[in-house]
Amino acid sequence: MNILLIGSGGREHAIAWKLKQSIHTDKLFVTQGNAGTEQIADNISLNINNPQLVKEFVHNNNIEMIIVGPEAPLADGIKDKLNDIIHNIHFIGPSTEGAQLESSKSFAKKFMEKYNIPTASHLDVTRENIKEGYNFIDQQKPPYVLKADGLAAGKGVIITESKAEAYTTLDEMVKGKFGKASYKVVIEEYLKGTEVSVFALTDGKNYVILPEAKDYKRIYEGDKGPNTGGMGNISPVPFATEEFINKVEERIIKPTVNGLNSENIDYKGFIFFGLMNVNGNPYVIEYNVRLGDPEAQTILPLIENDFVELLVATSEERLDTVSIIKSNQTAATVILASGGYPEKYQKGKIITGLEDVDESIVFHAGTKTVENGNIVTAGGRVLAITSLGRNIIEAVNKSYRSAEKINFEGKYYRKDIGQDLIKMIEQNQ
């Protein structure tokens, strides 16, 4: 099978890595890809915003499956734009309407309300009703949570302890702090608990639950500093017990998939459930309509099914005949980032030591190969170091040993990934 994978980050390298293990993968193309995908697939330059060019590429290269990695092309309606060729190929990703679960916080909240899916209380605010927004903030206890309604490259969520700062932030957001994405702001009640990311693969009617992960979003140790796209992951998550996951399935996953089906929303692909565990009960913080990054780098090595077979079953609405086979190991991912990320950072720094890593998988994110053959940094999050072990300690230690072998100017990584979970386990013993 010839496959086209859209995207250029660590998630896409992980997906490509998993696809290459399938006996069904013949030719794998990645647009635009990175220095990692270049080593296992054909990186191509293809303007995915031009449907005609995509259709021509699909026709000329006998593409039988398209997988969309990031959220932006899905929100922009790539599936709808390619609608006249979709019936001939397997397409993994929702329609524009389905993508609104991520591209519009307001849409997602209304969907959750309609289908009784537990989430935080909230209010939609624009310039027109900004006074209502101030009043809603007055009714909340700190910290205060403000979210841009639209996609803001992972930077559209502001959490502050200061009511005055919440007022100011709301005012700045509705005036375009994050462009059009924040002309509407969703103010939310703050849920106190522990975050966990749960993933499902759905064919629009049926679903399978994939391994969960705990993400470490803040830039600094101790979960301090600004949010990032994610600085590391652990999977499985000790507190995500069978009882907890059963609650997630019954209260969240099942009504979400049933709701999509009831609304006749075309959805064949991944759903990321960003959850808060509040005293053993799950609440939805956010939906994503794709695999997370770096969660994909953490959970995909734990899935033992043939990945292409899983995706074909999704496309053909046969997921009710599939069971997920999970490894009994633990995966730990540590992100190596450019100095200064998530604010300003420099690119083009030569990366060395990649060939010295022998006990981890190195997934490339912000990298590219230059003319002299060197691999250099090309993004804020540069590499994801993923290791498997018998437990969290073993997996984490492998990733940190590997992280020390790789070098580039300004290299930064958190040194506390998984430590909170290790303490939790020790306290319960």
N, C-alpha and C positions, 0 to 999 in steps of 0.2 A: 504494500500500500504506500502511495506517495502522499506525504503529509506536509501541510503548510502551517507553521506555528508563528503567530504574530506577537512580537514583544522583544524587549532587549535587556531585561533585568535578570536578577538572580532567580526569580520565579520561573522565567522562561528557560534558563539553563537547566534548572531542576526538572522541568517538564520534558525538555529535550533529552536529558539524561535518562529519564524513565521511559520515554518513547523508544529510545535506541535499544533498550533491553528486550523489546517485544519482537517475537518471531514474525510479526505481521508488518513491521516497518521496513520498507524498501528504501525510498529516498526521503530525506527529511530536509525541508527548507525552513529557515528562520529569517524573518524580517523584523527588525534590522539585525537583531542578534548582538553578540559581544565576543570578546576574545575566547570565552569559554565555549559558547555554542559553535564557534568557528572550528573548534577541534573535533567536533562530533557530528556536525551537520553542514549544510551549505548556507552560509549567510548570504542574503540577497538584499538589494536595495529596491524596495517596491513601495510606491506611494499608495498606502491603504485608504487614503481619503479619495482616491480616484477609482470608483467601482469598476469602470471599464478596464483599467489596467489590471486590476485584481482578477477579473473574469478572464482576461486574455492569458494571464499567467497560469491560472487554474486549468484552462483548456490546453495550453501549449505543453504543460508539464504533467498532464494526467493526474491532477491532484484529486484525491478521494476523501480527504479529511482536512478541515480547517479548525484550528484551535486558537481562540483569542485569549491571550494571557492577561493583559491589563484592562482596566475598567473604561478608559477614555474611548477606545474604538467602539465598545459596546454601547456606551451612552450616546455616542454619535450616530448609532444606528447602522453599524456595518452589516449586521445580519439582514436587516430590512432592505438595505441597498443591494445586497447580493441575492435577493429573494428568488429571482428567476433561475438561479443555478443551484440553490440550496437543495432542491428535491433530488438532485443527482449525486450529492456528496453528503458526508457526515459533517455537521457543523456543531461545534461545542461552544456554547455561549448563548445568552438570552437575547430576545428581541429588544428594541428600544424601550418598549413598555415595561418589560421585565427588568431591564437595567435600572429603571427608576428606583428600585429598592435601594440602590446605592447612590444614584445620581441626584436623588431628591430626598433629603431627610424628612421633609414634610409628607411626601407620598408614602414613605416607609411607615411613618407614625400613623397616618390614616389607615393604612393597610393593617397594621398591628391592632389598632382599635377595633376595626371591623371584624377581625377574626379572633379577638380576645386573646391576643398574644401578649404576655406580660412585658411591660416596658416602663420607663420612668414617665411621670406626668410631664407635660410640656406645653409650650405656647409658640405658635408661629408669629413672627414679628417682621413688619416692613416699616418703611418710613411713615406710612399712613397710620399705623397703630402703635407707634413707638412708646406712647405713654402707658398703654396696656403692658408693654414689655417691662417698663420700669416698675409698675405695680406688681407684676409677676415675680420680678427679682426680689422685691420687698417681702413677698410671701415665702421665699425660700430661705433655708438655712445655708450658710456657706459650707463648702465652696460652691461657686456659681458656674454653671456649664452653659456655654454658648457655642452653637454649631452653625457654620455656613450651610445653607440648604443644599447647595450644589457641590460639585467636585472642586476641591481646592488643593490637589496634590498632597493630601495627607496633612495639611497645615491649617485646616479650617475649623479646628476645635480649640476653644480657649477655655481654660479652667482657672478661676481666680478666687482667692479667699476674700478679696476686697469688694465690697458692694459698690464703692465709688468707681473702682476699676471696671466692674461689670457694666455699670452705666456707660462709661466712656467707651468701652469695647463694643457694646451694642450699637452706640451711635456711629462709631467708625465702621463697623461691619455693614450696616444697612446703607452707608454712603459709599461702599465699594472697597473696603479694606482688602477683600479677596476677590475683587472684580465682581462680575455678575453673580458668581457663586454665593455671595453673601448679601445680595439685595434683599433676600429673605433669610431670617435667622431663626433657628429653633432653639429656644431656651428650655433647658431640661432641669428637672429635679436631680440632684446629685445622689447617686446610689453608692452606698458604702459597702464594699466587699472586695472580692478578689476576681480579677478578670481571667477569662479563659476563652479561647477561640475554638469553636466546634465547626466542622465542615461536613457538608453533605453533597452528594452528587445526585442530581435528579433528572428524570426524563420528562418532567412536567406532571406526572401522575404517580410514579413510584420513586423511591429514593434508597440510597445506601448511605450509612454514616461512616465517615472516614476518621482516622485518628485525630484526636484533639491536641491542642498545643497551648502553652502559656507563653505569651509574648512579653518582651521587655521593651517598652516604647520610649522611655525617657533616655536622654543622651548620657546622663551621668549615673554612677553607682548609687545605690540606695533609692532608685527611681526619682532622681532629682533632675532639674533642668528642663528644657523644652522637649516636647514630643518629637519623635522621629518617625520614619517609616517602620522602625523596629530594629533593635540592636541585638536580638538573640531570641532563642526559643528552646523550650523543653517539651518533649512528648514521649510517652503519655504523661498526663498531669495527675499527681497522686490524689488530689481532692476530687477529681472527676471520677467518682466511684460509679459502679453500675447503677446504683440508686439515683445518683445525680444525672447521669446520662439518660436514664429512663424518663426522668422529669423533663429533660431537654427535648427528648423525642416526642413525648405526649403533649407537652404544653407549647412547644415552639416549632419543631421541625415539621411534625405532621400537619398542624393547622396552617403553616406557611405554604407547604406544597399543595394542600387541599384548597387553600385560598387562591393560589396561582391557577389551579385547574378550574375553580369556580369562575374566575374572572376571564377564562379563556386566554390567558397570557402564555405566549409561546416561550417556554423556558426549558432548555436542555443544556445543562451545565452545572457548574459548581455554585453552591451558596455558602458563604462564610457568615457564621453567626458569631458576632462579637458579643459575648455575654458577661454579665456580672453575677457572681455567685454570692447572693445575699443570704447568709444564714442557711445555706443548703438549698436555696431556691434560685433558679436561673431567671434572669431578666435580660431582654435584648437591649444592648447599647446601640448596636448598628448592624446592618446587613452589608455585606459586600457581595458582588455578583461574579466573583472569581476566586481563585485561590489566593491566600495571603502571601505576603513577601516580608519576612523570610519564613513564614510558616510552611510554605510549599517545600522549601529546602529541608525542613525538619520532618514533615509527615510522609512525603513521597518515598523516602528510603525504607519506611516502615510498612508500606503496602506491598504485599507479595503477589497480588494478582498481575496478570498481563495487562498493562495499562491500555493498550490499544483495544483489547477485547472489552474492557470496562467502558471505554468511550463509544465504541460501536453499539454496545447494549444500551447506552444512554440515548444515542441517536435513533435507535430502532424501538425505543420505549419498551425495553425488555429488562429493566433493572429489577423487576420482581423475581427474576430467575437467577439473580446474582447475589453472592455473598462475598463480603470483603474479608480477605485473608490478611491478618495483621501479624507482624513480627512480634515476638515477645521481648525484644530488646528495647532499650531507651535511646532516643536520639537527642543530641544537644547541638545547637547551632550558635556560633559566635560570629558577629558581624565585625569585619575590619572596615573602618570608615576613614574618610579623608579628614585631616585636621581642620577644625572649624565647622564641620557639619554639625547640625542642620542649617547653620548660617552660611556665610561665604566660605568657600574653600577653593583650593587650587587644583587644577587637573594636570595631566601629563607627567606625573611622577612615575619613574621606572619601578616596576615590581620585580623583586628577586625572591628566590627561595621556594618558588612554587613546586619545583621538581624534587624538593627535599621532603615534602609531605608524603608520608607513607601509611598513616593510620586514620586519615580523615578524607572526606570528600570535599573538594574545593569547588564551590559554585561561584562563578563569576557574575557580578552585577554591573558595577560601573567600571568596565575595562574595555580597552581596544588594543589591537595590534598595530604598531606603526611600521613604517617602511623598512627599518633595519631589523625587524623581527622582534623587537622588544615589546613586552606587554606593559601598558601604562595605565594609570588611573584615569577614569573618564566620568566619574560621578561621585556623589556623596558617600553612598554605601558602595564599597569597592568589591569586597569578597565575602562570601558566607562559608564558614568552616563548619562542616557537619560531621559528627562522629557518632557511632553506635557503640553501646556498651551494655553490660548486664544491669547497670543501674545508673542513676543520675551522676553520681560521683565519677564513675569510670568514663562515662561519655563526655562529661564536661572536661575532665582532665586531659583526655585525648585532644579535644578541640583547642584547649589552651596551649598544649605542647606544640600543636601544629601552627597555631597563631604566632608563636614566638619564632618559628622558622621562616616566616614570610615577612619581607620588609619593603617599605616604601616610605619616602619622606612624609612625615606628618601622620603616620599610621596611628589610629586610635581605636581602642575597643574596651568595652566594659569588662571588668574583672570579677563581676559578681553574678553572672548568669547562673540561675539554678540554685543559688545559695539559700534563698528564702524557702525553697521547696525541701532542700536537704535539712534545714532546721526544723521545718514542719514535721518531716518524717521522724527525726530524732526525738522531738517532743512527744510524739504519739507512741513511741516504742516503750 
